[in-house]
Amino acid sequence: MKIHDQAVLVVIDVQKGEVTTQDTGIPHMDGGAGRHARIVELVRSARAAAVPVVFIQEVHKRTLLDFGRELDGAEGVHCLEGDEATELAAGIGPRPDEYLIRKRRYSAFFATELELVLKSYGARTLVLVGALTDVCVHLTFADAHQHDYRCLVVTDCVGGSSVRAHDAALEAMAYLQRDCLVEQRDVLGAFASTAAIAVGAGCR
């Protein structure tokens, strides 16, 4: 595959809660450790290809003031400031010139500066990884779609609240953008090609 337009890798809520066995208030399908390793590799590859990486982190005050309707469904209290599970997972974190955007709602676009950051990068394609497929990834995808971004969802680098919910969310996203579902190996290849082109251009 080729990524034709200016791409940005958006790392959504890759926090310690996804790779822990402790109860974090949010259900996760199995396989978090493997997904995490693939995401770390993807971040490394994006940087090597000079593809911007934007990190998203869900955080809530311990007063619960900013949860809104988030506790109306299946999720319990989660992502509180100061909790270890809320911290970004090992190997995931912004460099000084990269952005970490903290959010209080599921979509990374809602009441954050993400749109400004993406416009500053000249982004046209968003590569989405992280958690949860059926919640934060899906709602971020929907907002990105309505902002006219081309979206690529890396299916083996996202995990849902359950396998059924994960699969249903992928199907729903593909309904909106038919070619949006890709695998990590495809994106790694695209990033590697981008890096090779950049190196070649620099040698002229």
N, C-alpha and C positions, 0 to 999 in steps of 0.2 A: 504494500500500500504506500501511497504518497500523501503527505499532508501539504496540500497546495497553498493554503492561505496561512498568514501569520498565526501560529499556534501558541497557546498558553496551556501549560499543565496546571490543573486546579486540583489540589490535594485536599479533599473534604473530610474533616473530622477524623483524621488518622491519629487517634488519641490512645493512651494506654488502656483505656477501658475496653477496647476491642480485643486486646491480646492478653487480658487477664482472665483468670478463672473465677474471680470474685464477682459478686452481684453488684452491678453498677446501675441498676434501675432500668437498663435497656437490654432486651434480648438480642443475641447475635447468633447467626448460623455458624456452624463449625468452620474451621479452616482459617482462622484469623492470622495465625503465625505465617502460614504460606502466603496469604495475600499481602501481609506486611512486608515480607522479604521481596516480593515482586514489585511492590510500590517503591521501596527503597532503591531497587535497581533502576526503576523507571525515572525516578528523580535524578539519580546520578547520570543517566543517559541524556536526559533533557538538558541538564547543565552542560554536559560535554558538547551538545549540539547548539548551545546558546539559545535554547528554548526557555522563555521565562517560566518560572514556577511560582505559583501563588498558594499559600497555605491558609486553610480555613480551620477555625477552632470554635466549637460551641462552648460557651461559658455562661454560667448564671450566678447571680448573687446568692449568698447563703440565706438571705431573707426570703427568697423565692419570689420576690416582687416582679421580676421580669419574665416569668414563665408564661404569662398569658394563658392560652388554652392548651399548652403543651402537655398538661397532666390530665386532660380529659379522656385520653385514650388508654392504650395498653402500657405506656411507659410510666415508670415511677420517677421520683426526683433523681436528676442526673446532671453531670457536667458542672458541679459546683466549684466555684473558685476555691483554690487551696487543696482540693482533693487530688491525690496522685493520679487517679483514673482520668482526670480532666487534662492532664499534661499531654503534650504531643508525644507520640510513641518514639522509642529509640531510633535514631537515624533519620528522623523526620523533624526538620526545623529550618527556618529561614537563615540564609546568609545575610550579612549586613545590607546588601543591596536588593534583597528580596522582601516581599510583603507577607506579613501574617495578619489576617483579617479575623477579628473575633466577632461572633454573631450571637444574637439572643433568640433567633428563630431558626426554623429548619432550613429555609432557602438561604444560600450564601449571598443572594442579591438583596434580601429584605433588610432595609435600614442599615446597610453597610456601605463602605466606599468601593466595593468590588467593581461596579460599573466604571467608575472613574479610573481605577487602576487598569482595567482592561482596555479602555480607550487610550490611556497613556502608552500602553504597549502596542497599540494599533491592532489589537487582536481581532481575528475573524473566526478562528476555530478554537474551541475549548476541548481539551482532553481531560475527562473527568475520571477520578479514582477516589476511593474512600468508602465511607459508611454514612448511613445505611442506604443500601440500594433503593429500598422502597420508601424512604423518608427524605433525608437531606440530599442524597444524590438525585433522586427523582424530582424533588421540588426545585432544586437548583437547575437541573436540566430544563424543566418546564419554563422557568423564568428566562434562561439563556435562549431557549427556542423563541420565546416571544420578544426577545431583544434582537432577534435575527442572527444569532451566532450559529455556525455549524458546530455540532457537538459530536464527540466521539466518546463513548462510554467503554472503558476497558473492562470487559466482563469478568476476567479473572483477577481483577484488582478492585472489585467492589463486593461488599457482602451485605446481605439483608438481615432483617429481624428473623427470618426463617427462609428455608430454601424455596418454599412456595411463594412467599412474598417477593423474594429476590427475582424469581423467574417471571412473575406477573409484572413487576416494575420494568424489567428489561423489555418485555413484550409491549408495554404501554409506551415506553420511550421510542421503540422502533416504529410504532404506529405513527408517531409525529415526524421522525426522520428515519427513513427506511434503511439508510446505510450507517447508522450510528453505532452499531455494536461491533467492537473489535476486540482482539486479544493482545495481551502484553507483548508477545513476540513480534506481532505486526508493527506495533508502535515503536518497539526497540529498533526494528529494521528501518523504519521511517526516520527516526532520530539519527541513526547511524549514517544514513544517506545524507541527511542534512548536514551533519558534522563533516563528512567527507567533502561535500560541495564547498563548505565554508573554508576548509583547509586548502582545497585546490585554488579557490579564489584568492586566498592570502598569499599563495606562492607565485602568483603572476606578477 
